[in-house]
Amino acid sequence: MNQALQDVIEHRRTTNVFEPNHTISDEQIKHLVNLAPRAPTSFNLQNWRFLAVRTPERKAKLRKLAYDQAKVSEAAVTFIVSGQLADYSALEGRLAPSADAGFMSPELVAGWVGAAKGLYGDKPQMQRDEAIRSATFGAGSLLYAAEVHGFGSCPMIGFDPVAVASEFSLLPDEIPVLLVAIGRAATNNWPQKSRRPLTEVSFA
């Protein structure tokens, strides 16, 4: 068992109060965004984007669209995590590196594309569901990446998605699913809240 990974999972807590003067370097942001897309997606669609909102002006705009929650602007960076509607036509290109590496044959790629077409083609609800699933997986990885770096983090759904999509020029096929605020946690945050007993959440 990887003890370091277990510690990250066990000790991560939601940060609601950030040190407003703390900043995160471009290199650290790039590393966070490099780790987040390691999460899984259906067929390896990788149908997500991570928009880092970090300037005071842009964070102030986002805060207004997030019901004036202070953590949006006081965090060093707040990510808009968007899911893209599942599009089977993009899959061949996404799988091309695996085919070039030799562990996916052209026939297997074609089979995956056909399966994805059957699952998502002309099915807008399935396309949207997959966008939300993918963005949620990606946001989860972003939370733990922040923890590895020693940063606090807070996932948020309290915002106007239509206004955020317009103000931040998201693409027509993108759904803003979560905001993830990341920065240095202030000292007055709560400890990790208790979890339900294992007997209530698992079964055999």
N, C-alpha and C positions, 0 to 999 in steps of 0.2 A: 504494500500500500504506500502511496506517495503521501507522506505525512504533511508536507508543505501544502499540497493541494487540499487535503482534508482540513487543515487549519483555516485556509481561505474560505472554504465552504461553511465551516462551523461558525466562524467569527464575523463574517460579513454582516453588517447591520445597515439599515437605511439611515442616511444622513439628511436631516432636515434643516440644519443650521451650518452654514459654511463660513469660513474666514474670508471676508469679501476682498481683502487685499492680496490674497494668494493667487499666483498665476501658474500656468502650465506651459511649458515650452512647446514649440512646434514639433520638436523631435518626440516628446512624450505623447503628444496628440497623435502623431503618425503611428507610434507604436501601439497605442490603444486601438486605433482604427485598423491596424494590421492584425491584431488578435481577434477582434470582434467577428470578422467574417470567417473565422475558422469553425464557427458553429455549423451544424448540418442544415441542409435544405433539401427539399424533395427533388429528386433527379439531379442534384447539384445545380439547380437553377440559379442559386446565388442572387435571388430577387430581393435585394435590399439596397439602401443607401444610408450613410451616416453623415449627416451635415453638422459640422462643428460650429456652433454659434459662440463666439468668444469676445468680440469687441463690445465695449460698453453700449454703443448705439444699437447694435443688433440684439444684444441681450435685453435691452430696455424694450425693444419692439416685441420680442418674444414674451417677455414678462406680461405685457399688456394683454396678450392673447392667451395667457395662462392664468387668468383671474388674479393677476397682480401678486403671484406667489413670489416672495422675496428670493427664495433659493434659486430661481431661474437666472437672476442677474448676479447674485452674490457668489454662486459657484464659479470656479475658474473657467469652465466651459460647460455649455449645455448642448447635448446632441439631440437633433431631431432624427429619430430612427424611423425610416420609411420602408414600407414593404411595397414591392412592385407587383402588379397583377400578374399571376402566373401565365407566361407566354411560351408555349411549346416551341414556337418558331425561333426563339433565342437559344434553345437548348443545344443544338448542334455546335454552335460557336463556343458555348460554355464547356462542352465536353472535348473540344478539339485538343487542348493540352494533354488530356488523358489518352486520347487516341494517338497523339504524336509520341507520347512516352511509351506506347506499345502495350499497355495493359488493358486497353479497350479496343476491340476490333471495330472496323467500320460497320459490320453487321450488328454488333451490340449497340453501338451508338444509334443506328437507325431504329433498332428495336425500342430503345429508350424514348426516342423522339416520338415514335408511334404510340407508345403507351401514354406519354404525357399529353399527346393530342387527344387521345381518347378520354383522359381524365379531366382535362381543362378546356379543350376546344369547345367554343359556343356554350360555356357554362360559367357565366359571370360570377355566380355565388361561389363556386369552387375556386375561381381565380382570386377572388377577394379573400376567401378563407385562407388560401395559401400565402397570400401577401402578409396577412396578419400573423400567421404562424411563423413565417420566416423572420419577420421583423422582431418578433418576441424572442425567438432563439438568439438572434444577433444581439439584442439588448441584454439578454442574460449573460452572454459572453462578455459584453462590454462592462457589466457590473463587476464581474470577477476579475477582469483585466485591471480595472481601477483599483480593486482591493490588492492585487499583486504589487501595484505601484505604490501602495500606502495611501491612496486617496479614498475619501468618502464618496458615496454615490447615492443617488435617489432616482428611481424610476417613477414616472409621472404620466397619468392619463388626463389630468385636469387642464385641458386646453381646448381651444376652438379649432378643430382640425381643418375646417374649410378655410378659415382665415389664415391659419398657418401655411397651408398649401399655397394660398394666393400670395401672401406677403413674402414668402421665402422661395417663390418661383419653382415649386416642385413640378415634376413632369406630370402630364395628364394621367399616366398609369400608376402614379405613386400615391400611397395612402400614408399620412403621418400617423403612426401607430402609438409611439411612446416618445416622451422626452426623457433623457437621462442626464441629470445634473451631476457633475464631477468636480471635486476640488478638495481642499483641506478641510476636514471636519473641525468645527469649533468644539470647545470642551463641554458645552452644555447640551449635547445631544443625549437622547435616551440610550440606555443599553439595548442590546438585541431583545426584542419582545419574545415572550415565551411561545412555544409551538405546541400544537395539539399532541396528545399522547399517541405513540406509535400504534396502539391498538385501535385508534379511531380512524387512522388514515391508511392502514394496510390490511390486506387480507390474503389468505392463501387458498 
